[in-house]
Amino acid sequence: MPVFKLPLSGNVTQAINPWTNFLNPVGNQVGLVNINLGTSSNPAVEEEVLSDVASYGKQLGRIGDVLAVLLAHFHPKQELTAHEKKAIQDLKSMLDDIVQVKKRHSHSTKT
């Protein structure tokens, strides 16, 4: 069989065996696709919270829900700067977009 090389490709060989990669975990990760969520000061606590309490999405969703309530009752003592107003409007807009996505998904699971 002739050897075919693209320009600037050089001699590169890599064995890719998904079963070997899947069955030989690196650290505490096992699988074809692993997501590293960063480091934690206490990984055991974080793992237990994620598995027994709430996912990151659920935690962020609840924080967003509370922020929406607080914003509805927010009456600043002094005029907000343009930057502060934009930050609040951007958050409200993002929370509204999240509500719309949730509605679309709740309709699609009911049909």
Buried (B, 14 or more C-beta within 10 A) or exposed (E): EEEEEEEEEEEEEEEEEEEEEEEEEEEEEEEEEEEEEEEEEEEEEBEEBBEEEEEEEEEEBEEBEEBBEEEEEEEEEEEEEEEEEEEBEEBBEEBEEBEEEEEEEEEEEEE
